[in-house]
């Protein structure tokens, strides 16, 4: 028993040292770290003001690692969800690979904002202006530009469709002397002393050097690991349920065996009648 406890202590100490090293190497381009930094209103405000080129923008609320549900009840976790003084909504994501920042992903996130930010019975005109912003490590759209604005237009007239849904891609590879270029420089720094924007540097320093901040970050990392284990268990349950559906096993029996709801199992059945 004592040996088991000693091994647990050693494993904990090893994991803690690994977490401390990871924290030292974190950049704002790392989504878990970015979410903690920008759940701070002044930091989110600084970010949005620069990207949108709006000094008058004020952030009223902001949430890091915010869950939104789709129509099937599954949650999708957004890096940052912010709302400004005009009740415009902003989803900010950092993506280190092209696959996670594709056009269909942007469209999906935009649809989730609309579906989750209105109540049943609301008029369509009640939809607020939304922005999905991807900050990408590579130039995903391959145009050599620092920023790309995607808005729907009427092809025949060239006029704006006016649906107030916006998608923006920010290319972090361009680090010039513009406000946006300096911001992208800060997104790739591991040392807060090298950063341009004091409000961001102060927040990064808190999570890397302050005892309370480091403790908060270590706790967040442990919660993320627990969430990853939960998601892995869910994915395994889905895979098993799909195999059982092919074998013709009843919904209720599958739900009981893989610990899913009956509705979740039914949603997986591609052969059910329309």
One Martini backbone bead per residue (centre of mass of N, CA, C, O) as a GRO file, in nm:
protein
  274
    1UNK     BB    1   0.059   0.062  -0.022
    2UNK     BB    2   0.302   0.253   0.008
    3UNK     BB    3   0.401   0.215  -0.283
    4UNK     BB    4   0.155   0.331  -0.422
    5UNK     BB    5   0.167   0.614  -0.294
    6UNK     BB    6   0.451   0.683  -0.392
    7UNK     BB    7   0.385   0.661  -0.697
    8UNK     BB    8   0.171   0.882  -0.700
    9UNK     BB    9   0.359   1.110  -0.608
   10UNK     BB   10   0.559   1.084  -0.844
   11UNK     BB   11   0.352   1.130  -1.070
   12UNK     BB   12   0.262   1.409  -0.977
   13UNK     BB   13   0.540   1.548  -0.987
   14UNK     BB   14   0.595   1.494  -1.284
   15UNK     BB   15   0.340   1.633  -1.396
   16UNK     BB   16   0.399   1.910  -1.272
   17UNK     BB   17   0.667   1.963  -1.422
   18UNK     BB   18   0.543   1.943  -1.704
   19UNK     BB   19   0.344   2.177  -1.670
   20UNK     BB   20   0.552   2.401  -1.615
   21UNK     BB   21   0.692   2.372  -1.890
   22UNK     BB   22   0.447   2.427  -2.065
   23UNK     BB   23   0.388   2.712  -1.959
   24UNK     BB   24   0.659   2.838  -2.052
   25UNK     BB   25   0.582   2.754  -2.371
   26UNK     BB   26   0.350   2.919  -2.400
   27UNK     BB   27   0.112   3.053  -2.628
   28UNK     BB   28  -0.146   3.220  -2.786
   29UNK     BB   29  -0.156   2.973  -3.003
   30UNK     BB   30  -0.261   2.825  -2.753
   31UNK     BB   31  -0.578   2.757  -2.675
   32UNK     BB   32  -0.574   2.711  -2.367
   33UNK     BB   33  -0.417   2.973  -2.301
   34UNK     BB   34  -0.583   3.179  -2.457
   35UNK     BB   35  -0.849   3.141  -2.297
   36UNK     BB   36  -0.739   3.254  -2.026
   37UNK     BB   37  -0.643   3.532  -2.118
   38UNK     BB   38  -0.928   3.619  -2.284
   39UNK     BB   39  -1.129   3.617  -2.027
   40UNK     BB   40  -1.028   3.897  -2.021
   41UNK     BB   41  -1.158   4.193  -2.104
   42UNK     BB   42  -0.912   4.375  -2.185
   43UNK     BB   43  -0.792   4.162  -2.377
   44UNK     BB   44  -1.037   4.125  -2.565
   45UNK     BB   45  -1.054   4.422  -2.643
   46UNK     BB   46  -0.778   4.450  -2.774
   47UNK     BB   47  -0.815   4.234  -2.990
   48UNK     BB   48  -1.075   4.351  -3.131
   49UNK     BB   49  -0.978   4.636  -3.195
   50UNK     BB   50  -0.755   4.546  -3.390
   51UNK     BB   51  -0.903   4.357  -3.590
   52UNK     BB   52  -1.152   4.584  -3.634
   53UNK     BB   53  -1.066   4.878  -3.609
   54UNK     BB   54  -1.189   4.960  -3.295
   55UNK     BB   55  -1.183   5.190  -3.033
   56UNK     BB   56  -1.507   5.169  -2.935
   57UNK     BB   57  -1.485   4.888  -2.825
   58UNK     BB   58  -1.686   4.704  -2.581
   59UNK     BB   59  -1.665   4.463  -2.337
   60UNK     BB   60  -1.911   4.291  -2.145
   61UNK     BB   61  -1.843   3.980  -2.221
   62UNK     BB   62  -1.653   3.672  -2.131
   63UNK     BB   63  -1.560   3.337  -2.262
   64UNK     BB   64  -1.394   3.045  -2.188
   65UNK     BB   65  -1.459   2.756  -2.302
   66UNK     BB   66  -1.740   2.750  -2.469
   67UNK     BB   67  -2.053   2.598  -2.475
   68UNK     BB   68  -2.226   2.457  -2.759
   69UNK     BB   69  -2.527   2.348  -2.901
   70UNK     BB   70  -2.663   2.134  -3.103
   71UNK     BB   71  -2.940   1.968  -3.227
   72UNK     BB   72  -2.814   1.686  -3.092
   73UNK     BB   73  -2.662   1.796  -2.806
   74UNK     BB   74  -2.388   1.862  -2.877
   75UNK     BB   75  -2.084   1.989  -2.785
   76UNK     BB   76  -1.913   2.298  -2.852
   77UNK     BB   77  -1.590   2.435  -2.816
   78UNK     BB   78  -1.500   2.756  -2.747
   79UNK     BB   79  -1.248   2.959  -2.690
   80UNK     BB   80  -1.417   3.237  -2.756
   81UNK     BB   81  -1.680   3.443  -2.599
   82UNK     BB   82  -1.812   3.760  -2.706
   83UNK     BB   83  -1.958   4.079  -2.590
   84UNK     BB   84  -2.078   4.381  -2.670
   85UNK     BB   85  -2.245   4.688  -2.635
   86UNK     BB   86  -2.426   4.590  -2.906
   87UNK     BB   87  -2.458   4.268  -2.897
   88UNK     BB   88  -2.220   4.153  -3.026
   89UNK     BB   89  -2.076   3.849  -3.152
   90UNK     BB   90  -1.770   3.657  -3.056
   91UNK     BB   91  -1.567   3.415  -3.221
   92UNK     BB   92  -1.251   3.294  -3.100
   93UNK     BB   93  -0.989   3.128  -3.287
   94UNK     BB   94  -0.725   2.898  -3.268
   95UNK     BB   95  -0.505   2.772  -3.540
   96UNK     BB   96  -0.244   2.526  -3.625
   97UNK     BB   97  -0.434   2.406  -3.850
   98UNK     BB   98  -0.608   2.393  -4.142
   99UNK     BB   99  -0.843   2.195  -4.073
  100UNK     BB  100  -0.964   2.380  -3.826
  101UNK     BB  101  -1.011   2.638  -4.065
  102UNK     BB  102  -1.237   2.587  -4.242
  103UNK     BB  103  -1.516   2.685  -4.404
  104UNK     BB  104  -1.714   2.485  -4.258
  105UNK     BB  105  -1.635   2.566  -3.972
  106UNK     BB  106  -1.722   2.858  -3.990
  107UNK     BB  107  -2.016   2.801  -4.062
  108UNK     BB  108  -2.084   2.636  -3.809
  109UNK     BB  109  -2.023   2.848  -3.594
  110UNK     BB  110  -2.225   3.055  -3.700
  111UNK     BB  111  -2.478   2.875  -3.658
  112UNK     BB  112  -2.445   2.839  -3.349
  113UNK     BB  113  -2.483   3.127  -3.268
  114UNK     BB  114  -2.774   3.155  -3.372
  115UNK     BB  115  -2.901   2.904  -3.216
  116UNK     BB  116  -2.799   3.014  -2.911
  117UNK     BB  117  -2.894   3.345  -2.923
  118UNK     BB  118  -3.189   3.235  -2.934
  119UNK     BB  119  -3.530   3.214  -2.888
  120UNK     BB  120  -3.813   3.077  -2.893
  121UNK     BB  121  -4.002   3.299  -3.111
  122UNK     BB  122  -3.808   3.466  -3.236
  123UNK     BB  123  -3.725   3.688  -3.446
  124UNK     BB  124  -3.505   3.721  -3.700
  125UNK     BB  125  -3.433   4.024  -3.627
  126UNK     BB  126  -3.295   3.930  -3.344
  127UNK     BB  127  -3.043   3.887  -3.477
  128UNK     BB  128  -2.721   3.924  -3.421
  129UNK     BB  129  -2.421   4.022  -3.470
  130UNK     BB  130  -2.157   3.822  -3.618
  131UNK     BB  131  -1.829   3.668  -3.528
  132UNK     BB  132  -1.578   3.477  -3.696
  133UNK     BB  133  -1.247   3.416  -3.560
  134UNK     BB  134  -0.941   3.332  -3.717
  135UNK     BB  135  -0.628   3.235  -3.580
  136UNK     BB  136  -0.350   3.154  -3.779
  137UNK     BB  137  -0.044   3.004  -3.831
  138UNK     BB  138  -0.135   2.996  -4.119
  139UNK     BB  139  -0.210   3.062  -4.460
  140UNK     BB  140  -0.503   2.935  -4.537
  141UNK     BB  141  -0.586   3.128  -4.799
  142UNK     BB  142  -0.324   3.201  -4.972
  143UNK     BB  143  -0.281   3.546  -5.015
  144UNK     BB  144  -0.064   3.713  -4.834
  145UNK     BB  145  -0.241   3.815  -4.599
  146UNK     BB  146  -0.326   3.935  -4.278
  147UNK     BB  147  -0.640   3.969  -4.375
  148UNK     BB  148  -0.984   3.830  -4.384
  149UNK     BB  149  -1.304   3.911  -4.534
  150UNK     BB  150  -1.625   3.748  -4.488
  151UNK     BB  151  -1.906   3.819  -4.706
  152UNK     BB  152  -2.213   3.840  -4.817
  153UNK     BB  153  -2.329   3.852  -5.159
  154UNK     BB  154  -2.472   3.980  -5.447
  155UNK     BB  155  -2.373   3.884  -5.748
  156UNK     BB  156  -2.538   4.075  -5.949
  157UNK     BB  157  -2.459   4.355  -5.767
  158UNK     BB  158  -2.239   4.347  -5.517
  159UNK     BB  159  -2.406   4.350  -5.272
  160UNK     BB  160  -2.497   4.329  -4.967
  161UNK     BB  161  -2.696   4.104  -4.787
  162UNK     BB  162  -2.729   4.179  -4.465
  163UNK     BB  163  -2.687   3.939  -4.223
  164UNK     BB  164  -2.450   3.996  -4.005
  165UNK     BB  165  -2.232   3.778  -4.108
  166UNK     BB  166  -1.895   3.713  -3.999
  167UNK     BB  167  -1.567   3.637  -4.142
  168UNK     BB  168  -1.233   3.593  -3.998
  169UNK     BB  169  -0.889   3.600  -4.106
  170UNK     BB  170  -0.576   3.555  -3.931
  171UNK     BB  171  -0.233   3.599  -4.016
  172UNK     BB  172   0.047   3.515  -3.815
  173UNK     BB  173   0.293   3.546  -4.021
  174UNK     BB  174   0.237   3.855  -4.002
  175UNK     BB  175   0.507   4.074  -3.853
  176UNK     BB  176   0.467   4.384  -3.839
  177UNK     BB  177   0.419   4.744  -3.764
  178UNK     BB  178   0.147   4.692  -3.716
  179UNK     BB  179  -0.096   4.629  -3.500
  180UNK     BB  180  -0.143   4.340  -3.605
  181UNK     BB  181   0.154   4.249  -3.626
  182UNK     BB  182   0.211   4.287  -3.320
  183UNK     BB  183   0.000   4.087  -3.225
  184UNK     BB  184   0.124   3.836  -3.371
  185UNK     BB  185   0.382   3.844  -3.216
  186UNK     BB  186   0.250   3.791  -2.935
  187UNK     BB  187   0.132   3.503  -3.021
  188UNK     BB  188   0.458   3.387  -3.040
  189UNK     BB  189   0.521   3.428  -2.743
  190UNK     BB  190   0.682   3.320  -2.430
  191UNK     BB  191   0.779   3.613  -2.348
  192UNK     BB  192   0.649   3.895  -2.204
  193UNK     BB  193   0.899   4.090  -2.262
  194UNK     BB  194   0.842   4.063  -2.593
  195UNK     BB  195   0.589   4.228  -2.582
  196UNK     BB  196   0.381   4.497  -2.691
  197UNK     BB  197   0.125   4.447  -2.503
  198UNK     BB  198   0.072   4.508  -2.174
  199UNK     BB  199  -0.203   4.362  -2.120
  200UNK     BB  200  -0.093   4.087  -2.222
  201UNK     BB  201   0.172   4.059  -2.063
  202UNK     BB  202   0.045   4.061  -1.781
  203UNK     BB  203  -0.131   3.806  -1.817
  204UNK     BB  204   0.094   3.610  -1.897
  205UNK     BB  205   0.267   3.651  -1.641
  206UNK     BB  206   0.063   3.544  -1.439
  207UNK     BB  207   0.060   3.238  -1.561
  208UNK     BB  208   0.392   3.206  -1.543
  209UNK     BB  209   0.479   3.360  -1.239
  210UNK     BB  210   0.241   3.349  -1.067
  211UNK     BB  211   0.125   3.148  -0.829
  212UNK     BB  212  -0.181   3.167  -0.887
  213UNK     BB  213  -0.164   3.144  -1.195
  214UNK     BB  214  -0.022   2.869  -1.211
  215UNK     BB  215  -0.237   2.715  -1.052
  216UNK     BB  216  -0.470   2.773  -1.246
  217UNK     BB  217  -0.336   2.641  -1.495
  218UNK     BB  218  -0.300   2.357  -1.377
  219UNK     BB  219  -0.601   2.309  -1.327
  220UNK     BB  220  -0.691   2.348  -1.621
  221UNK     BB  221  -0.523   2.110  -1.734
  222UNK     BB  222  -0.664   1.890  -1.569
  223UNK     BB  223  -0.948   1.946  -1.683
  224UNK     BB  224  -0.869   1.888  -1.978
  225UNK     BB  225  -0.792   1.594  -1.936
  226UNK     BB  226  -1.069   1.505  -1.835
  227UNK     BB  227  -1.219   1.589  -2.095
  228UNK     BB  228  -1.061   1.406  -2.288
  229UNK     BB  229  -1.149   1.142  -2.152
  230UNK     BB  230  -1.453   1.186  -2.194
  231UNK     BB  231  -1.442   1.208  -2.507
  232UNK     BB  232  -1.318   0.927  -2.553
  233UNK     BB  233  -1.552   0.768  -2.425
  234UNK     BB  234  -1.772   0.877  -2.615
  235UNK     BB  235  -1.647   0.783  -2.883
  236UNK     BB  236  -1.657   0.482  -2.809
  237UNK     BB  237  -1.963   0.464  -2.767
  238UNK     BB  238  -2.038   0.541  -3.056
  239UNK     BB  239  -1.892   0.309  -3.202
  240UNK     BB  240  -2.047   0.080  -3.063
  241UNK     BB  241  -2.335   0.171  -3.136
  242UNK     BB  242  -2.301   0.148  -3.445
  243UNK     BB  243  -2.251  -0.158  -3.448
  244UNK     BB  244  -2.521  -0.237  -3.306
  245UNK     BB  245  -2.709  -0.120  -3.521
  246UNK     BB  246  -2.615  -0.309  -3.751
  247UNK     BB  247  -2.719  -0.566  -3.571
  248UNK     BB  248  -3.021  -0.477  -3.457
  249UNK     BB  249  -3.023  -0.341  -3.191
  250UNK     BB  250  -3.193  -0.197  -2.964
  251UNK     BB  251  -3.191   0.110  -2.834
  252UNK     BB  252  -3.220   0.049  -2.528
  253UNK     BB  253  -2.988  -0.156  -2.512
  254UNK     BB  254  -2.765   0.027  -2.607
  255UNK     BB  255  -2.792   0.254  -2.400
  256UNK     BB  256  -2.731   0.071  -2.154
  257UNK     BB  257  -2.440  -0.036  -2.248
  258UNK     BB  258  -2.308   0.273  -2.335
  259UNK     BB  259  -2.429   0.527  -2.187
  260UNK     BB  260  -2.677   0.638  -2.350
  261UNK     BB  261  -2.920   0.785  -2.493
  262UNK     BB  262  -3.180   0.714  -2.690
  263UNK     BB  263  -3.158   0.967  -2.867
  264UNK     BB  264  -2.860   0.930  -2.942
  265UNK     BB  265  -2.897   0.661  -3.084
  266UNK     BB  266  -3.105   0.749  -3.295
  267UNK     BB  267  -2.913   0.966  -3.430
  268UNK     BB  268  -2.716   0.725  -3.544
  269UNK     BB  269  -2.945   0.619  -3.728
  270UNK     BB  270  -2.932   0.589  -4.080
  271UNK     BB  271  -3.193   0.366  -4.119
  272UNK     BB  272  -3.411   0.530  -4.038
  273UNK     BB  273  -3.705   0.651  -4.084
  274UNK     BB  274  -3.835   0.962  -4.199
   0.00000   0.00000   0.00000
